[in-house]
Amino acid sequence: MPLYIKDPAVDTLVEQYLAATGLTNKTEAVRRALSDQLKALADKETLAERVARIQRRAAEAGFVSPYSDMAADKAFMDEQWGED
């Protein structure tokens, strides 16, 4: 199904993209912009990955929470979820 967009704001964005990239073809500009955005979304670090990275850096720096007790934390969470 062909894409036909009648929106002056979108046309302005495409023109700005063309100027910034040096491209001259609107179709190629839209193709490249969408492809690049999809790649950026696929490469985006998840929250779990960001937290794990921060935790690794903290551990490497020698930070240890005085309140961390993994066994007690797991037991508490299991109890809360009814998984005795």
Distance bins in CASP14 RR format, pairs under 12 A and 6 or more apart:
PFRMAT RR
TARGET T0000
AUTHOR 0000-0000-0000
RMODE 2
METHOD distances of the structure
MODEL  1
2 27 0 0 0 0 0 1 0 0 0 0 0
3 10 0 0 0 0 0 1 0 0 0 0 0
3 14 0 0 0 0 0 1 0 0 0 0 0
3 26 0 0 0 0 0 1 0 0 0 0 0
3 27 0 0 0 0 1 0 0 0 0 0 0
3 30 1 0 0 1 0 0 0 0 0 0 0
3 31 0 0 0 0 0 1 0 0 0 0 0
3 34 0 0 0 0 0 1 0 0 0 0 0
4 10 0 0 0 0 0 1 0 0 0 0 0
4 11 0 0 0 0 0 1 0 0 0 0 0
4 26 0 0 0 0 0 1 0 0 0 0 0
4 27 0 0 0 0 0 1 0 0 0 0 0
4 30 0 0 0 0 0 1 0 0 0 0 0
5 11 1 0 0 1 0 0 0 0 0 0 0
5 12 0 0 0 0 0 1 0 0 0 0 0
5 13 0 0 0 0 0 1 0 0 0 0 0
5 14 0 0 0 0 1 0 0 0 0 0 0
5 26 0 0 0 0 1 0 0 0 0 0 0
5 27 0 0 0 0 0 1 0 0 0 0 0
5 30 0 0 0 0 1 0 0 0 0 0 0
7 13 0 0 0 0 1 0 0 0 0 0 0
7 14 0 0 0 0 1 0 0 0 0 0 0
8 14 0 0 0 0 0 1 0 0 0 0 0
8 15 0 0 0 0 0 1 0 0 0 0 0
9 15 0 0 0 0 0 1 0 0 0 0 0
9 16 0 0 0 0 0 1 0 0 0 0 0
10 16 0 0 0 0 0 1 0 0 0 0 0
10 17 0 0 0 0 0 1 0 0 0 0 0
10 26 0 0 0 0 0 1 0 0 0 0 0
10 29 0 0 0 0 0 1 0 0 0 0 0
10 30 0 0 0 0 1 0 0 0 0 0 0
10 33 0 0 0 0 0 1 0 0 0 0 0
11 17 0 0 0 0 0 1 0 0 0 0 0
11 18 0 0 0 0 0 1 0 0 0 0 0
11 26 0 0 0 0 1 0 0 0 0 0 0
11 29 0 0 0 0 0 1 0 0 0 0 0
11 30 0 0 0 0 0 1 0 0 0 0 0
12 18 0 0 0 0 0 1 0 0 0 0 0
12 19 0 0 0 0 0 1 0 0 0 0 0
12 26 0 0 0 0 0 1 0 0 0 0 0
13 19 0 0 0 0 0 1 0 0 0 0 0
13 20 0 0 0 0 0 1 0 0 0 0 0
13 26 0 0 0 0 0 1 0 0 0 0 0
13 29 0 0 0 0 1 0 0 0 0 0 0
13 30 0 0 0 0 1 0 0 0 0 0 0
13 33 0 0 0 0 1 0 0 0 0 0 0
14 20 0 0 0 0 0 1 0 0 0 0 0
14 21 0 0 0 0 0 1 0 0 0 0 0
14 23 0 0 0 0 1 0 0 0 0 0 0
14 24 0 0 0 0 0 1 0 0 0 0 0
14 25 0 0 0 0 0 1 0 0 0 0 0
14 26 1 0 1 0 0 0 0 0 0 0 0
14 27 0 0 0 0 1 0 0 0 0 0 0
14 28 0 0 0 0 0 1 0 0 0 0 0
14 29 1 0 1 0 0 0 0 0 0 0 0
14 30 1 0 0 1 0 0 0 0 0 0 0
14 31 0 0 0 0 0 1 0 0 0 0 0
14 32 0 0 0 0 0 1 0 0 0 0 0
14 33 0 0 0 0 1 0 0 0 0 0 0
14 34 0 0 0 0 0 1 0 0 0 0 0
15 21 0 0 0 0 0 1 0 0 0 0 0
15 22 0 0 0 0 0 1 0 0 0 0 0
15 23 0 0 0 0 0 1 0 0 0 0 0
15 24 0 0 0 0 0 1 0 0 0 0 0
15 26 0 0 0 0 1 0 0 0 0 0 0
15 29 0 0 0 0 1 0 0 0 0 0 0
15 30 0 0 0 0 0 1 0 0 0 0 0
16 22 0 0 0 0 0 1 0 0 0 0 0
16 23 0 0 0 0 0 1 0 0 0 0 0
16 26 0 0 0 0 0 1 0 0 0 0 0
16 29 0 0 0 0 1 0 0 0 0 0 0
16 33 0 0 0 0 0 1 0 0 0 0 0
17 23 1 0 0 1 0 0 0 0 0 0 0
17 24 0 0 0 0 0 1 0 0 0 0 0
17 25 0 0 0 0 0 1 0 0 0 0 0
17 26 0 0 0 0 1 0 0 0 0 0 0
17 27 0 0 0 0 0 1 0 0 0 0 0
17 28 0 0 0 0 0 1 0 0 0 0 0
17 29 1 0 1 0 0 0 0 0 0 0 0
17 30 0 0 0 0 1 0 0 0 0 0 0
17 31 0 0 0 0 0 1 0 0 0 0 0
17 32 0 0 0 0 1 0 0 0 0 0 0
17 33 1 0 1 0 0 0 0 0 0 0 0
17 34 0 0 0 0 0 1 0 0 0 0 0
17 36 0 0 0 0 0 1 0 0 0 0 0
17 37 0 0 0 0 0 1 0 0 0 0 0
18 24 1 0 0 1 0 0 0 0 0 0 0
18 25 0 0 0 0 1 0 0 0 0 0 0
18 26 1 0 0 1 0 0 0 0 0 0 0
18 27 0 0 0 0 0 1 0 0 0 0 0
18 28 0 0 0 0 1 0 0 0 0 0 0
18 29 1 0 1 0 0 0 0 0 0 0 0
18 30 0 0 0 0 0 1 0 0 0 0 0
18 32 0 0 0 0 0 1 0 0 0 0 0
18 33 0 0 0 0 0 1 0 0 0 0 0
19 29 0 0 0 0 1 0 0 0 0 0 0
20 29 0 0 0 0 1 0 0 0 0 0 0
20 32 0 0 0 0 0 1 0 0 0 0 0
20 33 0 0 0 0 0 1 0 0 0 0 0
21 28 0 0 0 0 1 0 0 0 0 0 0
21 29 1 0 0 1 0 0 0 0 0 0 0
21 30 0 0 0 0 0 1 0 0 0 0 0
21 31 0 0 0 0 0 1 0 0 0 0 0
21 32 1 0 0 1 0 0 0 0 0 0 0
21 33 0 0 0 0 1 0 0 0 0 0 0
21 36 0 0 0 0 1 0 0 0 0 0 0
22 28 0 0 0 0 0 1 0 0 0 0 0
22 29 0 0 0 0 1 0 0 0 0 0 0
22 32 0 0 0 0 0 1 0 0 0 0 0
23 29 1 0 1 0 0 0 0 0 0 0 0
23 30 0 0 0 0 1 0 0 0 0 0 0
23 31 0 0 0 0 1 0 0 0 0 0 0
23 32 1 0 0 1 0 0 0 0 0 0 0
23 33 0 0 0 0 1 0 0 0 0 0 0
25 31 0 0 0 0 1 0 0 0 0 0 0
25 32 0 0 0 0 1 0 0 0 0 0 0
26 32 0 0 0 0 0 1 0 0 0 0 0
26 33 0 0 0 0 0 1 0 0 0 0 0
27 33 0 0 0 0 0 1 0 0 0 0 0
27 34 0 0 0 0 0 1 0 0 0 0 0
28 34 0 0 0 0 0 1 0 0 0 0 0
28 35 0 0 0 0 0 1 0 0 0 0 0
29 35 0 0 0 0 0 1 0 0 0 0 0
29 36 0 0 0 0 0 1 0 0 0 0 0
30 36 0 0 0 0 0 1 0 0 0 0 0
30 37 0 0 0 0 0 1 0 0 0 0 0
31 37 0 0 0 0 0 1 0 0 0 0 0
31 38 0 0 0 0 0 1 0 0 0 0 0
32 38 0 0 0 0 0 1 0 0 0 0 0
32 39 0 0 0 0 0 1 0 0 0 0 0
33 39 0 0 0 0 0 1 0 0 0 0 0
33 40 0 0 0 0 0 1 0 0 0 0 0
34 40 0 0 0 0 0 1 0 0 0 0 0
34 41 0 0 0 0 0 1 0 0 0 0 0
35 41 0 0 0 0 0 1 0 0 0 0 0
35 42 0 0 0 0 0 1 0 0 0 0 0
36 42 0 0 0 0 0 1 0 0 0 0 0
36 43 0 0 0 0 0 1 0 0 0 0 0
37 43 0 0 0 0 0 1 0 0 0 0 0
37 44 0 0 0 0 0 1 0 0 0 0 0
38 44 0 0 0 0 0 1 0 0 0 0 0
43 49 0 0 0 0 0 1 0 0 0 0 0
44 50 0 0 0 0 1 0 0 0 0 0 0
45 51 0 0 0 0 1 0 0 0 0 0 0
45 52 0 0 0 0 1 0 0 0 0 0 0
45 53 1 0 0 1 0 0 0 0 0 0 0
45 54 0 0 0 0 0 1 0 0 0 0 0
46 52 0 0 0 0 1 0 0 0 0 0 0
46 53 0 0 0 0 0 1 0 0 0 0 0
47 53 0 0 0 0 0 1 0 0 0 0 0
47 54 0 0 0 0 0 1 0 0 0 0 0
48 54 0 0 0 0 0 1 0 0 0 0 0
48 55 0 0 0 0 0 1 0 0 0 0 0
49 55 0 0 0 0 0 1 0 0 0 0 0
49 56 0 0 0 0 0 1 0 0 0 0 0
50 56 0 0 0 0 0 1 0 0 0 0 0
50 57 0 0 0 0 0 1 0 0 0 0 0
51 57 0 0 0 0 0 1 0 0 0 0 0
51 58 0 0 0 0 0 1 0 0 0 0 0
52 58 0 0 0 0 0 1 0 0 0 0 0
52 59 0 0 0 0 0 1 0 0 0 0 0
53 59 0 0 0 0 0 1 0 0 0 0 0
53 60 0 0 0 0 0 1 0 0 0 0 0
54 60 0 0 0 0 0 1 0 0 0 0 0
54 61 0 0 0 0 0 1 0 0 0 0 0
54 63 0 0 0 0 0 1 0 0 0 0 0
55 61 0 0 0 0 0 1 0 0 0 0 0
55 62 0 0 0 0 0 1 0 0 0 0 0
55 63 0 0 0 0 1 0 0 0 0 0 0
55 64 0 0 0 0 0 1 0 0 0 0 0
55 65 0 0 0 0 0 1 0 0 0 0 0
55 68 0 0 0 0 0 1 0 0 0 0 0
56 62 0 0 0 0 0 1 0 0 0 0 0
56 63 0 0 0 0 0 1 0 0 0 0 0
57 63 0 0 0 0 1 0 0 0 0 0 0
58 64 0 0 0 0 1 0 0 0 0 0 0
58 65 0 0 0 0 1 0 0 0 0 0 0
58 68 0 0 0 0 0 1 0 0 0 0 0
59 65 0 0 0 0 0 1 0 0 0 0 0
59 68 0 0 0 0 0 1 0 0 0 0 0
64 70 0 0 0 0 0 1 0 0 0 0 0
65 73 0 0 0 0 0 1 0 0 0 0 0
67 73 0 0 0 0 1 0 0 0 0 0 0
68 74 0 0 0 0 0 1 0 0 0 0 0
69 75 0 0 0 0 1 0 0 0 0 0 0
69 76 0 0 0 0 1 0 0 0 0 0 0
70 76 0 0 0 0 0 1 0 0 0 0 0
70 77 0 0 0 0 0 1 0 0 0 0 0
71 77 0 0 0 0 0 1 0 0 0 0 0
71 78 0 0 0 0 0 1 0 0 0 0 0
72 78 0 0 0 0 0 1 0 0 0 0 0
72 79 0 0 0 0 0 1 0 0 0 0 0
73 79 0 0 0 0 0 1 0 0 0 0 0
73 80 0 0 0 0 0 1 0 0 0 0 0
74 80 0 0 0 0 0 1 0 0 0 0 0
74 81 0 0 0 0 0 1 0 0 0 0 0
74 83 0 0 0 0 1 0 0 0 0 0 0
74 84 0 0 0 0 0 1 0 0 0 0 0
75 81 0 0 0 0 0 1 0 0 0 0 0
75 82 0 0 0 0 0 1 0 0 0 0 0
75 83 0 0 0 0 1 0 0 0 0 0 0
75 84 0 0 0 0 1 0 0 0 0 0 0
76 82 0 0 0 0 0 1 0 0 0 0 0
76 83 0 0 0 0 0 1 0 0 0 0 0
76 84 0 0 0 0 0 1 0 0 0 0 0
77 83 0 0 0 0 1 0 0 0 0 0 0
77 84 0 0 0 0 0 1 0 0 0 0 0
78 84 1 0 0 1 0 0 0 0 0 0 0
END
